[in-house]
Amino acid sequence: MTILALDLSKRSTGYAVFGEGLSTAYFGHWELGSEYTSRGKTYCKLWDRLDELYQLHRIEHLYFEEPMNAGAMQGGTNIDSLRVLAGLAAHAESWADGMGLRSVQAVNVSTWRKHFIGSQKRGSKRATLKSLTMERCNQLGFKPRRDDEADALGILDYGCELRGVMPPWRRDEVLRPPLGGL
C-alpha cells in the first residue's frame, strides 16, 4: 500500500509518500507557478508532477489538505488564491480517479494538525503552528526544508493512521511532552 499526501499551493506544494519499497517517507516540494502563471498551466504542472510520482511509487491512496473556505480568509490570502487552491484540489481528485487510486480524501487542517502536533490554543498564529509542525518532523527524524514539506509529512502521518499503517518513524516513538504547551 502506497500513500501520497499533499499540501497544495501554487508557490510551493509539499508532497510526502510512504509505502512499498520505502524504508521511510520520501518528501519534497514543487513550485507549480508564480504570479504570472495561469491557473490552467498551474493545474497541468500538478498533473505532470503527480504522474512522475506515480511512475516511481504506484500510489494507491491520496490525502490532501482541503482548501480553506472564503470565510476563513487570512491576511495574505485573496479570492484568486482561493480559486487556485480549490482548482488544485479538484485536479488532484480528478488525477486520482483517472489513475484508479483506491481512495482519495481531503483532510481538514485542524484535524491532521491535532493528530500530528496535539491540541493547541484556539486562535494560535499560523507561524506558530507551522513552527510546531517543523519541530514535530524533526522529532520524528525528518529534516523538511520548508513548512509545506512538513505539512505534507503531517498529512501523511495522519493518512497512515487512517489506513492502519504503522510507519517506521512511529514504530520506535517514545512519549514526549506536548509541543508548544497549552
N, C-alpha and C positions, 0 to 999 in steps of 0.2 A: 504494500500500500504506500503510495507516494502522495504527500500533501504539499500544496503550494499556498503560501499566504502572501497577500499584497496589501501594502499601504499606498493607495492610489493617489497620484499627484502628477500634474503636468511637468513641474520643475524637477521633482525627484520622487519617483515611485520606488518604494522599498519592496524587496521580494525576499522570501525565505522558503527553502524547500527541504523536506526531510522525508526519507523513505528508503526503499530497497536500494542497496548498494552504497548507502551513505553512512559513515560512522558518526557523523554529526550534521548539523544543519549547514546548508550551502546558502549564502545570502549575499546581497549587494543592492545596488540601486541603478535605475535608469533615468536619464533625462529624456523625457518624451517630447519636450518642446520648450519654446521660450515665449515671450510676449508677442513675437512675430509669427508664431506657428499657428496655423488654422486648427480648429477643433478636429476637423476631418483627418488632417495629417497626424495629429497627436494620437487619435484613435488607431490609425493604421500602424503607427510605430508600436503601440501597445500590442497589437496583434502579432507583429513581427517578433517582438521580444518574447511573448508567450510561446509562439511557435518554436523559437530557439530553445527555450527551457524544456518544452515538451519533448523535443528530439533528444535531449540529454537525459531526461528523468522520467518520461512516461507518466505524467501526473494523472492521478485518479480523483483527487478531491481538491477543491479550491475554496479558500476562505479569504474574504477581503473586508476591510473596514467600510461600513456603509457610509455613504456621503452624508454630511450634515444637512439639515434642512434650513430653509431660509430664515426660520425663526431663531436659529442658533448662530446666526452670523456674528462673527467677532471682528475686531478692528481691521485686520488686513485682508478680510475676505469680502469679495464683491459678487454681484449676481453672475457675472461671466465665469468666475471661478467655480461657483456652484453648478453652473451648466456643464462646465468641463468635468467636474467630479462625477456628476450624475451620468454623463456620457461615458466616462471611463468605466464606471460600474456596469452600465448596460453592455458595453463592449466586452468586458471581462466575462459577464454571464453568457453572452452570445457565443464567445470563443469557447467557453467551457461546454456549452451544449453542442456546438459544432464538432468538437473533438471527442464527444461522447464520454465526458467525465462522469463519474458515478454520482458526485454531489457537488453542489456549489451553494455557498451560503455567505450572505452579508452579515457582518458581526458589528453590533453597536460598540462604539469606542469605550463607553463606560463599563460594558460587560467584560471585554477582553482585558482592559486595564485592571479592573478589580481582581480578576483571576491572576494576573501577572505581577502586579506590584502591591496588591492589597487595597483595602479601603483607604481613601484619602478624604480630607476635609472637603465638604461641598464648596464649590467655588474656587478650588485650587487653581492657581495660574497654569496656563498651558506650558510655559517654560519649566515650571517645577515638575509637572507630570512627565514631560519629555526627559528631563534630567533623571528622574527616578527610574524611568524605563531603561535608559542607558546604564544606570547603576546596576539594575537587576540583570541586564545582559552580561555585564562584566562579572557579576557574582556567579553566573552560570558558565563562565568560561568563554563567552563571545566577546569580540572586540569590534563592535559596529563603528563605522567611521561617521555615520550620520544618524540623526534621530529617526529618519524614515526606515533605515535598516533595522534599528532597534524596535520600532513599532511592528515591522513585519515579523520579527522574531517573537514578539509578544503574541501576535495573532497566530503564528504557527504553533506556539506552545499551547494556546487555548484550543486550536484545532486538533492537536494531538490528544488533549484531554477529552474533547467531544467524541473522538473516534476510538477512545480506549487504548491509545498507543502510549507506552512508557518510553520516551526518548532517552538517550544516554545522558543528556545534561540534567535530567531529573532523577535518574536511577540512583545516583550517589548523593543526592541533595541532603543537606543537613538542615536542621531547624535554624533559622536566622531571625533576628529581630525585624519587626516591620520596617519597611522603607519609609523614610520621611516622618515617621511618628504620627500620632493622631492628636 
